[in-house]
Amino acid sequence: MSQLIDMQHSKICSFLQTEDKLKRKNALQEILKNVLMPLETLDEKSSLELWEVLHRPVVRILHDQAEACRDLALDILKKFLLYLPCSDKNIIYIIPIMTKRLGSQELIEQSEEVRLKCVILLRAIVFKYQNKMKAYFEDYVTILTRTVTDKYPDVKKESCYCICDLAKAIPSDFYSRSESFIKPILINISHQHYKIRTITVETLGAVLLYGNSKLIESVSGPLAERLFDQSGAVRTAVIEVVGKWMTDLKDRYSWWYKLLPLLLTGINDVVSEIREKATTLWMSVGEQYMKENESDKKFKDKMDFLPDDLPHYPPNINRPNLGCRTIVQQNLSKLITAISRELTDWMADIKVRAAQLLCILVLNVEQDVTQHIPKLLSPMIRACNDEDKRVVENIEMAAEYMGYFVPPNIYCDLVIPAIEENPTPGHLKIFAAILKGSMQETLAPELLRIGNFLQENYICQSRKFLYQIELLNSCRSLLNVCKEDCNKIADQLFTVIFTTLATSTELLIKEIAIELLELQAKLENFENLNQLFCKHIRITLSAIQYSPESWILHSYEFYIFQACLTYAKTASYENLDLIHPIFKNTTNVDGDKKVRMKQYILLSEYLQQWDKPLINDTAFIDFANMILETVIIPGLTWAAGRSAEAIRTASVCCLCALLNKIVDNCEEDENKMHKQKKFVISVEHFGWLFEKVRPILIKLMEDDAFKTRLYSLQAMCLVINIGQEMGYIKEDHIHQISPEILTHLEDSHDEVRLAAIEALREIWRVLPKDYDLSFSYVHIEYVYTKTLTHLDDPAEKFQKQTLDCLIELMKIHPELLIEKIQSSRSNFINQKALDQLITSAQNSLKEKSS
């Protein structure tokens, strides 16, 4: 180096030691600009001479109070160190100063930018010196464990990079002190900047890869939390780091149970790229495991003889390789406790991820999941009751996967006893899902056991909405999987589905039940539900025959009976011998009053909706006779109380329905049989009926309930009508009944009055052909007198009905009616009606005379 240059450098060095900050700064800039600019053109000897002259004054500047000077000094040192050959004496002063300024308990270097350049310089030294800087490793530990927690994000980031480089540079030393880095690094794992969180995860990956693998215990939890990070970059970093550990970590086999959840959780990430990356890494882990264990005889046998594809496997899913499956099979027992706990965690995302992880684990463990079902069943059932649908859906999927791998004879032994002990919607949801994943050939032998179990009263009799949904889903799974094989348990399935249909009040449940019944009918080769009902309804009715007199309003048997008559009317016609005893026992005077009331209403509706021809139907005739004797007539008997009053009303309504059905069928037969009427009831039996109900109906016409009075009048009309057609009604009957009806023309209720005027017209319409007018003159006069008074009724409708009735009654004795009108005409307001009656009567007389 020339003397002139030497003098120039000495001058610069003197400026570096002056107290004038500006001169120090200018000197540093001079070094940076003019001295270091040609550094690359100098030979090694000249460069070292220059370093010898300048480095001590420059290093001392690191303690300078002026931030700008410290900043420039770091730039100079970095440029020198990157160019100069590696030598311990070049960094002997720098690193201790760095340690003092950055690594002390109380931070000395206050400038964020300077701290950043310090760490950048330290990283450059690591890059340059590699394993030649072992003597300064402890200084680096002191500095980096401090700077990695720096408030300035860029310092954190650069410190993380430096830690990674340091781990690679001197792995042997790093291994022994790797634990020192964990806590400081973990401070940043929840930093607000996603880039800091990302580099933090990557740094943890390097620390464990080159450090002590036991530290996985400390970092697995925080890394698991990052799987819920909002940033996809952070989640990707976790997946990549764990994937790297599972292939490169020296002691990785010991830590599979910690690493598996981290990597496999990524397979269900919301971002497709992350899912694909996690899947690829997982397959790579399995492939590497297979290569590493080729020499193991047992594993080699599995590789050689186990099939790559299973005949019954979940659709649209690629089967994991043997290595993946083996890893999970060896470690699932260590994961079950944690998964069970997290399935009921208070945080929704944790529960979802745990449920998703369970699905992946079942897919990997395959048939080996059998031994773990007892431990998994309870937490899975609890999770099925979760409010978060995502949790429930994934638990269902996991259960369905179990159905693919676990033989039905085994899972039935495990699941059915659990349901028997405490049947809940969760139990049935799991069972339905497992059944859904089963194979027809293996499930078919277990159908009888499952069908008998499901039809047990304590299983199929529930009115809870969610429970019924899952019960029907279990039936759906059986029908969809086993198809025609389900015919061997057709009765049991029908019982379960029909019971649910009968006991539910929810429209959705009813729709699902009907849908499943239609599916069952199709599998049994029936054209419609009526045919299905005809086959199975007798078993259902037989099952509820025991002690119907003890039913209450909410008895399941009561609901089932109602459903039989509502949904299976056609089929019920073939089973009247079973229906009558139930009606008889449930309408018994000693039975539940509410049930009695409901049964009478049901019977009335049943009779009204009867759509099967009655002529020559001996079953219906027998049924009608027994119903009349044992159900309807006992219900007509008067008793005190509101309940008894309501039952009387319902009973007389049933009587009307039955009589209407007889009349309707008679009219239908009349059209077909050329005016020759035929009834389903014999004259002898009608005589018994008439004499039995006539006094009761007359008494009921005085009942306090207007509907009872109304239906009694209607029933009387029907009885008289049938009796007249059968030639049974005599004039004495008419004379006895007519006055009772006339009293109700003044009833307090308009509907009853209208029914009374209609009944009056009907009863006098059926006079015998040999009716003696002179002998019965008093009765006819009484009818005319009482009826005429209502022509001035204020109710227009009733007034019109009265006029129509009188026009009909006029035909009995026109002369008498004319006489009655003329003798009392001045008492009436409705003269127009009187004129109309007289005209009709005169016309009638003319017709008779002609």
Secondary structure as UniProt FT lines:
FT   HELIX           3..16
FT   HELIX           21..30
FT   HELIX           31..35
FT   TURN            37..38
FT   HELIX           39..41
FT   HELIX           44..60
FT   HELIX           61..63
FT   HELIX           67..83
FT   HELIX           88..91
FT   TURN            92..93
FT   HELIX           94..103
FT   HELIX           112..129
FT   HELIX           130..136
FT   HELIX           137..147
FT   TURN            148..149
FT   HELIX           153..169
FT   HELIX           171..186
FT   TURN            187..190
FT   HELIX           194..210
FT   HELIX           213..215
FT   HELIX           216..226
FT   TURN            227..228
FT   HELIX           232..248
FT   TURN            250..251
FT   HELIX           252..255
FT   HELIX           256..265
FT   HELIX           266..268
FT   HELIX           272..292
FT   TURN            293..295
FT   HELIX           297..305
FT   TURN            315..316
FT   HELIX           322..342
FT   TURN            343..344
FT   HELIX           348..365
FT   HELIX           366..372
FT   HELIX           373..384
FT   HELIX           389..405
FT   HELIX           408..421
FT   HELIX           425..436
FT   HELIX           440..443
FT   HELIX           444..446
FT   HELIX           447..454
FT   HELIX           457..460
FT   HELIX           465..482
FT   HELIX           483..489
FT   HELIX           490..503
FT   HELIX           507..523
FT   TURN            524..525
FT   HELIX           529..543
FT   HELIX           548..550
FT   TURN            553..554
FT   HELIX           556..567
FT   HELIX           569..572
FT   HELIX           573..575
FT   HELIX           576..586
FT   TURN            589..590
FT   HELIX           593..608
FT   TURN            615..616
FT   HELIX           618..627
FT   HELIX           628..632
FT   HELIX           633..636
FT   HELIX           642..672
FT   TURN            673..675
FT   HELIX           683..700
FT   TURN            701..702
FT   HELIX           706..725
FT   TURN            726..727
FT   HELIX           731..742
FT   HELIX           743..746
FT   HELIX           750..765
FT   TURN            769..770
FT   TURN            773..776
FT   HELIX           777..788
FT   HELIX           789..792
FT   HELIX           796..810
FT   TURN            811..812
FT   HELIX           814..824
FT   HELIX           825..827
FT   HELIX           831..849
//
